[in-house]
Amino acid sequence: MLQQTRVETAIPYYQRFLERFPTARELAAAEASEVLSLWAGLGYYRRARMLQLAAQSVVAEHGGELPATPDALASLPGVGSYTSGAVASIAFGARVPAVDGNVLRVLSRWHALRGDPRESNTKKTIEASARAHVEAGDRAGDWNQSLMELGATVCLPRRPLCLACPVRPHCEASARGLTEKIPAARKRRATVRVRHAAALVERRGALLMSRRPEGSGWLAS
C-alpha cells in the first residue's frame, strides 16, 4: 500500500484490510472483487491484484508462511528488488539494501553523484554503496528505514533541510554546495495528446458498467 502512497493515507486502508484478511490464506481465497472493493480509493489497483497473487503463491508454494530470504521474496508476483529488500531486512534481519526513491536521493547527495540516479550506471553505483553500508553493520532493517525516513523528512527533493541533517558532516554534496543540483533533474517526456470516446448507457435509473480485461487498454492497471 505504501508504494506511491503516503503513510497517513494508507493506515486506515491497511487496518480495514487486515481486519478482513488477517492471513495470507484468507486473502488468497477471497473474491477479487472484494479485494478491489477494500482497496477502492487507494488507486493503482494493479497493486491489489498482485498482492492477492502473491498471497496465493505464498499459500501454494510456501505453506502459507511468507518466505524470509530476499530471493524467495523476489519470486513472488509484484515483488521487486526494493520490496524484497525492505521486507527481508526489516522483518527478517537480512543484510540487504532497500533502495527506493528517497534512498536514491540521499545517497546521490551523500556521494555527490551528479547523474540521474535512475539511469543504469548511476543507479548501480548507488546500489553498490547501499549494499556496502548494510553489509558493514548488523542492523540492516534499521539502517534502511533510517535512509528512507531521512529522504522523506529531511533530504527533500527541493529545499532540503541540510542544517537539521544528522549526516551533514558526511555529505559530499553539502560540502561542495551541490545539494540543490543533486540529483540531476529528469528530462520531461514530450506530451502525447490522445482522443477517446466514451459511452454512457442508462436505463430506468441504472447504469451499464463493464470491467475490461486485466492489463489491457488505455491506462491499464
Secondary structure, 3 states (H helix, E strand, C coil): CCCCCCHHHHHHHHHHHHHHCCCHHHHHHCCHHHHHHHHCCCCCCHHHHHHHHHHHHHHHHHCCCCCCCHHHHHCCCCCCHHHHHHHHHHHHCCCCCCCCHHHHHHHHHHCCCCCCCCCHHHHHHHHHHHHHHHHHCCCHHHHHHHHHHHHHHCCCCCCCCHHHCCCHHHCHHHHCCCCCCCCCCCCCCCCCCCCCCCCCCEECCEECCCCCCCCCCCCCC
